[in-house]
Amino acid sequence: MSFLDDIKGKAEGLVDQAQDLVAKNEEAIKSGIEKVGDFIDDKTGGKFADKVDSVQDAASGLVDKAAGGDDQAPQA
């Protein structure tokens, strides 16, 4: 096995572990995303609420994608 094959195998293993971790903690992660967004809205007086909501939706979508075990890693 070449060095690159070894690295690729380890990377795939890490992705699998990350997907399992996200799947097991999906609701807690989404709750954290909501709390952070609410905190930002509170500190900014809701001035950027539309942008914050959009980022929250995108982050929750990434969590859904990662927890679903898609073949591709989520893109930020």
HUWO-V559576 format. One record per residue. N is the residue number from 1. RES is the residue in one small letter. PSI is psi in whole degrees, 0 to 359 (NA if undefined). Layout:
BEGIN
N|RES|PSI / N|RES|PSI
END
This chain:
BEGIN
1|m|131 / 2|s|166 / 3|f|315 / 4|l|323 / 5|d|321 / 6|d|315 / 7|i|316 / 8|k|317 / 9|g|318 / 10|k|320 / 11|a|318 / 12|e|322 / 13|g|320 / 14|l|321 / 15|v|317 / 16|d|317 / 17|q|318 / 18|a|318 / 19|q|319 / 20|d|317 / 21|l|316 / 22|v|316 / 23|a|322 / 24|k|338 / 25|n|25 / 26|e|311 / 27|e|321 / 28|a|320 / 29|i|315 / 30|k|322 / 31|s|319 / 32|g|321 / 33|i|316 / 34|e|315 / 35|k|319 / 36|v|316 / 37|g|317 / 38|d|321 / 39|f|315 / 40|i|316 / 41|d|318 / 42|d|314 / 43|k|334 / 44|t|5 / 45|g|24 / 46|g|9 / 47|k|327 / 48|f|27 / 49|a|320 / 50|d|320 / 51|k|319 / 52|v|316 / 53|d|320 / 54|s|319 / 55|v|321 / 56|q|316 / 57|d|316 / 58|a|317 / 59|a|318 / 60|s|324 / 61|g|320 / 62|l|322 / 63|v|315 / 64|d|315 / 65|k|315 / 66|a|320 / 67|a|333 / 68|g|349 / 69|g|32 / 70|d|156 / 71|d|330 / 72|q|145 / 73|a|146 / 74|p|144 / 75|q|135 / 76|a|NA
END
